[in-house]
Amino acid sequence: MTQLTAVGKPSEARAARRGAGRPRRALTLNLIAVVAGLVVWTLLATVGVQGLPTPLAVAARAGELIADGTLPLDALASLRRVLLGFLLGTLLAVPIGFLMGWYATARGLLEPYVQFFRTIPPLAIIPLAIVLMGIGEVPKVFVIFLAAFLSSVVSTFQGVVDVDKTLINAARVLGASDRTIFAKVVVPASTPFILVGMRVGLGAAWGTLVAAELIAAQEGLGFRMQQAQLYYDLSTIFVGLIAIGVLGLLMDRLLLFAERRLTDWQERR
């Protein structure tokens, strides 16, 4: 017994050291990738693609837009639209996904509509949204909402369907009611699927933003990029692209952090 304990402790310590070193290694690789990307971008702008601005030119343009307040106002407008559409889409998608996965009747009634609209790009809804909802904020948020909803509802539904039937049967043998099984077995087991669906839905929401801001917007990152396109202002377009990417990345990291905290029981590589 003593020998087993003595052997086990060093192996546990090595595993702990490896686990502690993974974030540092990932951060180092991320930094290397960013630096390499900037070097390639600079080379292309210098000797390759005609008209492509250099990173320094884009940084200078970003400084100008920050100084006159344009970039913060546009970022806040876009962030407000994405957050509102994403939150509404997720809040509706999760209960509908649970209903479809847990009740066969609800699945039969709702799945055809979900699958039908899932094959229609949210951008194709823009003309209809303008006709029915006008040109205010509602159609912009609706298009983003639809993109987030369709991604999240399918993931939630799949998470409920994929719950191990052995766990459900074992809970029933122990006398658990359907409500207890749903709360204590189904919800925890499907949580990783829900969070992955939220991350995919967040990406879809940001991906739909630029097109949504085609609808008579007066501010926003997508609107600013469309205005810059008219004057061939590539530096401003790059500033908008990078701002969208950074905001989307930060929100994705927050969801990833929440996923790790809520599913710390899940084994990871």
C-alpha positions as CSV (number, residue, x, y, z in Angstrom):
1,M,0.0,0.0,0.0
2,T,2.9,2.4,0.9
3,Q,4.6,1.6,-2.4
4,L,1.4,2.3,-4.4
5,T,1.0,5.6,-2.6
6,A,4.6,6.5,-3.2
7,V,4.3,5.7,-6.9
8,G,1.0,7.5,-7.2
9,K,2.1,10.9,-5.8
10,P,4.9,11.7,-8.3
11,S,2.6,10.7,-11.2
12,E,-0.1,13.0,-9.8
13,A,2.4,15.8,-9.4
14,R,3.6,15.4,-13.0
15,A,0.0,15.5,-14.2
16,A,-0.6,18.7,-12.2
17,R,2.5,20.3,-13.7
18,R,1.5,19.4,-17.2
19,G,-2.0,20.8,-16.6
20,A,-0.5,24.1,-15.2
21,G,1.8,24.4,-18.2
22,R,-0.9,24.1,-20.8
23,P,-2.3,27.7,-20.6
24,R,1.2,29.2,-20.8
25,R,2.0,27.0,-23.8
26,A,-1.3,27.9,-25.5
27,L,-0.7,31.7,-24.8
28,T,2.9,31.4,-26.3
29,L,1.6,29.7,-29.4
30,N,-1.2,32.4,-29.7
31,L,1.4,35.2,-29.5
32,I,3.6,33.5,-32.1
33,A,0.6,33.1,-34.4
34,V,-0.3,36.8,-34.1
35,V,3.3,38.0,-34.7
36,A,3.6,35.7,-37.7
37,G,0.3,37.0,-39.1
38,L,1.5,40.6,-38.7
39,V,4.8,39.8,-40.5
40,V,3.0,38.2,-43.4
41,W,0.5,41.1,-43.6
42,T,3.3,43.6,-43.7
43,L,5.1,41.7,-46.4
44,L,2.0,41.5,-48.5
45,A,1.3,45.2,-48.1
46,T,4.9,46.1,-48.9
47,V,5.7,43.9,-51.9
48,G,2.4,42.1,-52.7
49,V,-1.2,43.2,-52.9
50,Q,-1.6,46.7,-54.3
51,G,-3.5,49.1,-52.1
52,L,-3.4,46.8,-49.1
53,P,-2.7,49.0,-46.0
54,T,0.1,48.1,-43.6
55,P,-0.6,47.2,-40.0
56,L,0.9,50.6,-39.0
57,A,-1.4,52.5,-41.3
58,V,-4.4,50.6,-39.9
59,A,-3.3,51.3,-36.3
60,A,-2.9,55.0,-37.2
61,R,-6.4,55.1,-38.7
62,A,-7.8,53.3,-35.6
63,G,-6.2,55.9,-33.4
64,E,-7.9,58.7,-35.4
65,L,-11.3,57.0,-35.2
66,I,-10.8,56.5,-31.4
67,A,-9.7,60.1,-30.9
68,D,-12.8,61.6,-32.6
69,G,-15.1,59.1,-30.9
70,T,-16.3,57.4,-34.0
71,L,-14.9,53.9,-33.3
72,P,-16.2,53.7,-29.6
73,L,-19.7,54.8,-30.7
74,D,-19.8,52.4,-33.6
75,A,-18.5,49.5,-31.5
76,L,-21.1,50.2,-28.8
77,A,-24.0,50.3,-31.3
78,S,-22.9,47.0,-32.9
79,L,-22.3,45.4,-29.5
80,R,-25.7,46.4,-28.4
81,R,-27.4,44.9,-31.4
82,V,-25.4,41.7,-31.2
83,L,-25.9,41.2,-27.4
84,L,-29.7,41.9,-27.7
85,G,-30.1,39.5,-30.6
86,F,-27.9,36.9,-29.2
87,L,-29.5,36.9,-25.7
88,L,-33.0,36.8,-27.1
89,G,-32.1,34.0,-29.4
90,T,-30.4,31.9,-26.7
91,L,-33.2,32.5,-24.2
92,L,-35.7,31.2,-26.6
93,A,-33.6,28.4,-28.1
94,V,-32.7,26.6,-24.9
95,P,-36.3,25.9,-23.7
96,I,-37.4,25.0,-27.2
97,G,-34.4,22.7,-27.6
98,F,-35.3,21.0,-24.3
99,L,-38.9,20.6,-25.3
100,M,-37.9,19.0,-28.6
101,G,-35.4,16.7,-27.0
102,W,-37.5,15.6,-24.0
103,Y,-41.0,15.4,-25.5
104,A,-41.6,13.4,-28.7
105,T,-44.8,15.4,-29.4
106,A,-43.0,18.7,-29.2
107,R,-40.3,17.4,-31.4
108,G,-42.8,16.3,-34.1
109,L,-44.5,19.7,-34.0
110,L,-41.4,22.0,-33.9
111,E,-38.6,20.2,-35.7
112,P,-39.9,20.7,-39.2
113,Y,-40.0,24.4,-38.7
114,V,-36.6,24.5,-37.1
115,Q,-35.0,22.4,-39.9
116,F,-36.8,24.5,-42.6
117,F,-35.6,27.8,-41.3
118,R,-32.2,26.5,-40.5
119,T,-31.6,25.9,-44.3
120,I,-32.5,29.6,-45.1
121,P,-29.6,32.0,-44.5
122,P,-30.7,34.8,-42.1
123,L,-29.4,37.3,-44.7
124,A,-32.2,36.1,-47.0
125,I,-34.7,37.2,-44.4
126,I,-33.6,40.9,-44.6
127,P,-36.0,42.0,-47.4
128,L,-38.9,40.4,-45.6
129,A,-37.8,41.9,-42.3
130,I,-37.7,45.4,-43.9
131,V,-41.2,45.1,-45.4
132,L,-42.7,43.8,-42.2
133,M,-40.8,45.6,-39.5
134,G,-39.6,48.8,-41.1
135,I,-36.1,50.2,-41.1
136,G,-35.5,50.8,-37.4
137,E,-33.6,48.7,-34.9
138,V,-36.1,45.9,-34.8
139,P,-35.3,44.2,-38.1
140,K,-31.5,44.5,-37.4
141,V,-31.9,42.8,-34.1
142,F,-34.4,40.2,-35.5
143,V,-31.9,39.0,-38.2
144,I,-29.2,38.6,-35.5
145,F,-31.6,36.9,-33.2
146,L,-32.6,34.4,-35.9
147,A,-28.9,33.5,-36.6
148,A,-28.2,32.9,-32.9
149,F,-31.5,31.1,-32.3
150,L,-31.1,28.5,-35.0
151,S,-27.5,27.6,-34.0
152,S,-28.4,27.3,-30.3
153,V,-31.7,25.4,-30.6
154,V,-30.1,22.6,-32.6
155,S,-27.3,22.1,-30.2
156,T,-29.6,22.1,-27.2
157,F,-31.9,19.5,-28.9
158,Q,-28.9,17.3,-29.8
159,G,-27.6,17.5,-26.2
160,V,-30.9,16.3,-24.7
161,V,-31.2,13.5,-27.3
162,D,-27.6,12.3,-26.7
163,V,-27.9,11.9,-22.9
164,D,-26.8,8.4,-22.0
165,K,-30.0,6.3,-21.6
166,T,-28.2,4.3,-18.9
167,L,-28.1,7.3,-16.6
168,I,-31.8,8.0,-17.1
169,N,-32.8,4.3,-16.5
170,A,-30.6,4.1,-13.4
171,A,-32.3,7.2,-12.0
172,R,-35.7,5.7,-12.7
173,V,-34.7,2.5,-10.9
174,L,-33.7,4.5,-7.9
175,G,-37.2,6.1,-7.8
176,A,-36.5,9.5,-9.4
177,S,-39.4,11.3,-10.9
178,D,-39.3,12.7,-14.5
179,R,-38.8,16.2,-13.0
180,T,-35.9,15.1,-10.9
181,I,-34.3,13.2,-13.9
182,F,-34.7,16.2,-16.1
183,A,-33.2,18.6,-13.5
184,K,-30.4,16.3,-12.2
185,V,-29.5,14.2,-15.2
186,V,-30.6,15.7,-18.5
187,V,-29.8,19.4,-17.8
188,P,-26.2,18.8,-16.5
189,A,-25.5,16.2,-19.3
190,S,-26.6,18.5,-22.0
191,T,-25.0,21.7,-20.6
192,P,-21.8,21.2,-22.7
193,F,-23.9,21.0,-25.9
194,I,-25.8,24.2,-24.9
195,L,-22.6,26.1,-24.3
196,V,-21.1,25.0,-27.6
197,G,-24.3,26.0,-29.3
198,M,-24.1,29.4,-27.7
199,R,-20.6,29.9,-28.9
200,V,-21.6,28.9,-32.5
201,G,-24.6,31.2,-32.2
202,L,-22.4,34.1,-31.0
203,G,-20.2,33.6,-34.1
204,A,-23.3,33.6,-36.3
205,A,-24.6,36.7,-34.7
206,W,-21.4,38.6,-35.3
207,G,-21.3,37.2,-38.9
208,T,-24.7,38.5,-39.6
209,L,-24.0,42.0,-38.1
210,V,-22.6,43.7,-41.2
211,A,-25.5,42.6,-43.4
212,A,-28.0,43.5,-40.6
213,E,-26.5,47.1,-40.6
214,L,-27.4,47.4,-44.2
215,I,-30.9,48.2,-43.0
216,A,-30.7,52.0,-42.9
217,A,-28.2,52.1,-40.1
218,Q,-26.6,55.4,-39.1
219,E,-23.9,53.9,-36.8
220,G,-22.2,50.6,-36.2
221,L,-19.1,48.8,-37.3
222,G,-20.8,47.3,-40.3
223,F,-22.3,50.6,-41.3
224,R,-18.8,52.3,-41.1
225,M,-17.3,49.6,-43.2
226,Q,-19.9,50.0,-45.9
227,Q,-19.4,53.8,-45.9
228,A,-15.6,53.2,-46.2
229,Q,-16.2,50.9,-49.2
230,L,-17.7,53.8,-51.2
231,Y,-14.5,55.8,-50.8
232,Y,-12.1,52.9,-51.1
233,D,-10.9,53.5,-47.6
234,L,-9.3,50.2,-46.9
235,S,-7.7,51.3,-43.6
236,T,-11.2,52.0,-42.1
237,I,-12.5,48.7,-43.4
238,F,-9.6,46.9,-41.7
239,V,-10.3,48.8,-38.5
240,G,-13.9,47.6,-38.6
241,L,-12.9,44.0,-39.3
242,I,-10.4,43.9,-36.5
243,A,-12.8,45.5,-34.0
244,I,-15.5,42.9,-34.9
245,G,-12.9,40.1,-34.5
246,V,-11.6,41.4,-31.2
247,L,-15.1,41.9,-29.7
248,G,-16.2,38.5,-30.9
249,L,-13.1,36.9,-29.5
250,L,-13.5,38.5,-26.1
251,M,-17.1,37.4,-25.9
252,D,-16.2,33.9,-27.0
253,R,-13.5,33.7,-24.3
254,L,-16.1,34.6,-21.7
255,L,-18.4,31.8,-22.9
256,L,-15.4,29.4,-22.9
257,F,-14.6,30.4,-19.3
258,A,-18.2,29.8,-18.3
259,E,-18.2,26.5,-20.1
260,R,-15.1,25.3,-18.1
261,R,-16.6,26.5,-14.8
262,L,-20.0,24.9,-15.4
263,T,-18.6,21.6,-16.9
264,D,-15.5,21.1,-14.7
265,W,-16.6,17.5,-14.2
266,Q,-16.0,16.8,-17.9
267,E,-12.8,15.2,-18.9
268,R,-10.7,17.3,-21.3
269,R,-7.6,16.7,-23.3
